[in-house]
Amino acid sequence: MLTSLQSVLLVLPFVAMLLVLIALGVAAARWWSIRRGSESEPTADRSEESHGYPLASWRYVYDLDKSDAKREVASVNEQAETLADAEQKRRRK
């Protein structure tokens, strides 16, 4: 007859394989949901102006002194104008 230790050692590989299969199933489901979610958005809805350096720098403006903030705002506005000019020149060509 099998002792309890022998029966546990017999069942252990099957439990380990079951856990690996469950983990693979969860990973595949997660991959599928991420893949489906990224393709469901049309690319035309993604705005190029919604990310990048000039807009990211706005969050640092509020952490500075008032005079520093004015300089930062002027700098960001200048960068935005430069980018807008470059975009207009690119569209004209």
N, C-alpha and C positions, 0 to 999 in steps of 0.2 A: 504494500500500500504506500501511497504517497504521503509524505509528511506535509505539514502546512508550509514549511519553507520551500520544499520542492514544488508545491503547487503554485506558490507565489512566483518562483523563478520561471516556471513554465508559462505563466500568464503575462509576466512582465514584458517580453518582446512584443506580444500582441497589443498591449496597452500603449507601448511606445510607438508602434507603427500607427495605431489609431490616432494618437495625438499629433503625429507628423502629418497624417492625411487631413485632419481637421485644420491644422495650421496652414497647410497648402490651400485648402478650400477657402479659408478666410482671406488669405493673401490674394488668391485669384479673384474673389468677389470684390475686394478692395481695389485691385488693379482695374477691374472691369468698370467699377463705378467711377473711378477717377478718369479713365479713358472716355467713358460716355459723357461725363460732365464737362470735360474740356472741349469736346467736339460739338456739344449742343449749342454753344454760343457762336453766333455768326461773327466773323472777324470784323465786319463793318461797324459793329457796336463798340468795339474796343477803341477808345480814343487815345491817340498818341500823346495828347496834351495832358493826360491824367497822371502821368508819372514822369520822373526825370529830375534832374538837378534843381531847376528853378522852383518848382512847386515843393520839392522836398525841403528846400532851404527855408521856407516860410515857418516851419515849426520851430526853428531855432531863433527866429526873430523875437518871439515873446519871452525868451529866456534872457535877453540882454537888457542893458540899460536903455533909457529912452533915446539918447543920442546915438548909441550903437544901433538901436533898432531902426532909426531913420536912415542911417548909412546902409544897413542891410536891405531895407525896403527899396532904397534907391538902386542898389546893386542888382537886386532881383528884377526890378522894373527894367533896368538897362539890359539885363540878360534876356528878358522876355521880348523886348523890342528887337534885339539883335536876332533872336531866333525867329521872330515873326518876319523880319526883313529877309532873312535867309530862306524862309519857307516861300515867301512871295517870289523871290528870284528863282527858286527851284521850280515853281509852278509856271512861271512865264516861259521857261525854256522848253 
